[in-house]
Structures are given as C-alpha cells and as structure tokens.
C-alpha cells in the first residue's frame, strides 16, 4: 500500500474511532451492526469464504438458510468487535467490569500459584481485543503477542496503542519467544492463539476436519512446565461479554516430543470445538480455516450413466493419487443427481446459465425446487474440496455446487449451457472437437477417461477367474468381445450380429482360441437371446455373460485382462476407450454396418475413425471382421499404446 493510501486509511480509522467514542456506546454498536450487515452484501469474496468454511463444519447440522444467517452474524459480530476496539479508552474510563464479566478467576490464581506464569490459549474468536483488559479484572500483569501488520505499519502502531490503553503489555512478534519466556519467569500472564497455524503448524482434527494449529503455547507449556489455560470470550448481550478462563490443560510429558506436542495440540483444539459449535457466529471465519488440512473430500456427481460414472471415477482416481503425493488422505463420495422431473432438469440448466452472470442466484436452498428430496438432502449435507462431474446434467450442478461449497470443480465433457471457463479444470476428448476458450483450463484426451491401469486389469482378472474358476486351467488364446447396445442414432442389426458371431466362431476354431464375451445393460433382449443361443453351447466359448441377467462387476475389466485380442462394438465410446487403454490389440466394428456406408458420420464414428487413423485400433465393418481377426492374430498390424492419464494428472496437479 502506498504511503498516501496508508495515511488516508489511518486518518479514516482515527476519525471513525473518535466518532464512535463520542456517541453513546449502544448507538455505536448499533451502527457497527448496520455496517457489518451491509458488508455481508457488499463483500462477496469474503462472504463466500465465510460461507464455505461454515458449510465444511455445519453441512448436515444446519440448513443452508441457517448457515447463511450465521454467516451474516459473523460479519455483524466482527464489525462490533472493531468498534469495541476503538472504544477501549472509553470502556476503561467507564470501568471494565461494566462490559466484561470474568469467570474462572480461581483457575488463574491456581496457575499463578506455581510461580511459572500462565499462558492463556485463545482463538481468533469473539471480541478478542477486550481480553486485553484482563489485568484490570484480575490484577495481574498481562502480555499479548502482536502480529505485525506489515502492509500498514502505522495501523499496527495504532492497534498496539489501544492494547496498551487497555492495560496489556505488547510483545512484538520478532522477539516474541524471548519476551514470552521473560514474562512467564516473572509470573505474568501471556496470551497466545491456537488457530491459524499456517505452513509451520501441525494438522489436528478440528471441527470435523484436520486444520493447521499453532504449537507455540503447547510447546512452551511442555518444555517449561507452564500452565496453559484455555480462554474464551463470548458476547452475552449487545454491550456485554463474558471472559471465561478454564482449568489448565493436562500436558503430560512424552518420550517423543513430537508425539506429545501433537496429542496436546489435539486435545487443546478439541476443547474449543464445543464452544464454536455453541457460538459459531463468534469465530472469525474470514480466512481459509482448512487451507492446510491433510484431508480432502471428493464429491462425484452421478447421472445414472455407467460410461459417465467410469470417467468420473477415473478422474477421481487420478486426483486421489495426486493428493496422496501431497500427503493428503481422501474421502470420496458418489451422489446421484436426481431431478423431480425432466422439466425440472431443463429449468435448472437455464437457471445455472443465468447464475453465471448473476451470482446472487447461487443459493443452494433453491435446489429444493429442482431436485428430489433425497438428492437435495444428500448434496446439502455434504461439503467437498473437489467436485467431479461428467456430462451436461451433472456439469451444470457441478458449477452450482462448487460455488456454494467453495470447492474446485473438474468437469468432463460438455456442461450444458454452462461455459467451460466456469470450471477449474475441463477434460474433453478430441472427438468432441472442443472450442478453445482463453479463460478455461482445458486438457484434451484421445479417448474417454477410464479406470484401466495394469493394476486394475490384474485385480479385475483375478476377481473374474475366482468367479469362473474353470477359466484358470484354460491356456488357449482368448478373443475378448464387448458387445454394447442401441444408443442415440445407432440401432443394432440382428443380421449383422448373427454374421459377427458366425465369424467369431470360425476364427476361434481356426486359431484354436476361446471366446469370452459380455453384453451390456443397453443390449436389447433380441441380441441377448441371439448371443446366448449361438455361444452358450459352443465348445470354444467358456464365458458368455448376459449383463441384463447376470450382475458380474468384473466382467469388462476381467475380460480385458485375460484376453489376447479384443473386439468391441463401436457405439460405446467408454468401452472402446477401455479396450484401447488396456494395451490389448483392439478391433472395433460398426453395429450398423460399414463405416460410414452412405450414412452421415455420428460422433461415435468420428471417435473410432480418429483412433483408427492414429494407429490405436483397427476399425472394420462386420462383414470384414474375419479378415481383421486374421491380420491381428498373425501380427500383421502394429498398434500404438494410448495413455491419456499423464496429461490429465499434470493438469490436476496445477489446481491442487
């Protein structure tokens, strides 16, 4: 800040302080409440931080409306605390006892009787500057460590002046440790804070999630045997407060200093939790309380589409590994997004579109008008650090909730009417031909993101072999087949599938190979019956899974793992992507005939033909499948390996 702006700010503060001291105290606090309430509406970034912090702690405990009211009260109480700081000279003149009631005086006397001084352990909560008056209430010397306002040194001097007026001795942060020890040896009181530990603090459980806590007070207490008494100041009326001093913490020496410090800090944080739960609007939620947490929560928004779910889970898997590399544990939750009706879903998409420009529309309580009761409660009762979605329906909700949660958003595919630059990261396959947005962090992939890794294939293969133990002794080469079903713009032709199955049986006999096949949930009953009729009695088909009648979670992954070559129907981008990423030689056929055989290319055609041109798979018509199998089995073709995960992981690292 320039010296001119600094002088202007200081002049405004001093003038405001004079005015507040001249007015009746009750009127000054009324004005503070008005200013605080106004600030709630005029400071959207601070409001978002406060609301996000409160959601982390109270989601599921309070309704969105109650959390919003608490957030507004936080602004009001903060403004009142500042006015009370300005009025400290007036409060001292009128008598501290008229404004602050001290509870726990006996705990102070018991601690000081040991002759080692006492540390008041506090939080940035309530009108903490009024704690400077404790010497006037109990008659003992009181020291406060003042953090330097490096950007406004003159403001720092002014604040210290008020603290001294209240009767406190100010210890400068630069010489804090030496002066703290000196004061304690003189059997004086020193006030230190527990929260806002920053990078140098230790992470302990605090309000349901780990947060960084300062260890200074506990460290001194353990090292020098100094009593550490928790202190809490709370507003009991508009003009009065209660300063509560609790019995000293039981700080037991530990052979391992670090473990002892961690345990003592954990118990100290636990002590304050119940007080914050009781008076949430007293705590200063304006900074990111959980910025240095060792825990991360990941929310996956589902839309009941298996392909979208797998892509979201793959993104979550990559995110989890990246967070683990940063020393964070991860809690993952999948919540289906269910709307009351198709009309409600369409209306929400338009609502989310307008919410991009009019941010006041982003209020999570409005979701109750669009979502089912179960979905609404599931989403509002959870708070996440990262939200992952795939597809337009979940994408619109991702944008909306990430604003409410203060979370980072990862969007796969297009998000309906919501612009890509509204997300922290967008992952889009090349076949979607994404338009470039200069404000969006965009990463493109050649295939749809999926769960396929060597570890995953090994795990799924083991599960499949355990379920079908007769496959373990079968050492013949295996032709894996993933058969999908009708989808938008593509209908399976029974004659084509009959031709497909005939060629598969001929190839199996020719190459002394086995067929392992699974259909999908989308496969029609007619195609299911055809596959079962042709293959279940065929001696070279030891495995034919009809997905609509057999629930085998490891079917796709297991077949990919145990197969030598894989044949996939081309209407499923997810299945084709999984097959290609498995590293197995992959043939993709068009269930509707040739590519394109006189018809307009669909997005599925663009996707398959793009990978075919890139050398990642072999695309063919059903009538040419026999030739394709012969070429692949005789190693006449070379396939490129496909790995999109590295690019996605690099992009995710940038937003962590």
Secondary structure as UniProt FT lines:
FT   HELIX           3..22
FT   HELIX           25..42
FT   HELIX           44..58
FT   TURN            60..61
FT   HELIX           64..86
FT   HELIX           88..94
FT   HELIX           96..98
FT   STRAND          100..103
FT   HELIX           105..112
FT   TURN            113..114
FT   STRAND          118..122
FT   HELIX           128..133
FT   HELIX           134..138
FT   STRAND          142..146
FT   TURN            150..151
FT   HELIX           153..165
FT   TURN            166..167
FT   STRAND          169..172
FT   HELIX           173..175
FT   HELIX           176..185
FT   TURN            186..187
FT   STRAND          189..193
FT   HELIX           198..200
FT   STRAND          202..206
FT   TURN            207..208
FT   STRAND          209..213
FT   HELIX           216..224
FT   STRAND          227..235
FT   STRAND          241..248
FT   HELIX           257..278
FT   HELIX           280..282
FT   TURN            289..292
FT   STRAND          295..302
FT   HELIX           306..325
FT   TURN            326..327
FT   STRAND          329..336
FT   HELIX           342..355
FT   TURN            356..357
FT   HELIX           359..361
FT   HELIX           364..369
FT   HELIX           373..380
FT   STRAND          386..390
FT   HELIX           392..405
FT   STRAND          408..412
FT   TURN            416..417
FT   HELIX           420..422
FT   STRAND          425..429
FT   HELIX           430..432
FT   TURN            438..439
FT   STRAND          442..445
FT   HELIX           454..467
FT   HELIX           469..471
FT   TURN            472..473
FT   STRAND          478..482
FT   TURN            488..489
FT   HELIX           494..510
FT   TURN            511..512
FT   STRAND          514..518
FT   TURN            521..522
FT   HELIX           525..535
FT   TURN            536..537
FT   TURN            539..540
FT   STRAND          543..545
FT   TURN            547..549
FT   TURN            553..554
FT   HELIX           555..562
FT   STRAND          565..569
FT   TURN            570..571
FT   HELIX           573..581
FT   TURN            582..583
FT   STRAND          585..589
FT   TURN            591..592
FT   TURN            597..598
FT   HELIX           603..613
FT   TURN            614..615
FT   STRAND          618..620
FT   HELIX           622..624
FT   HELIX           625..633
FT   TURN            634..635
FT   HELIX           645..655
//
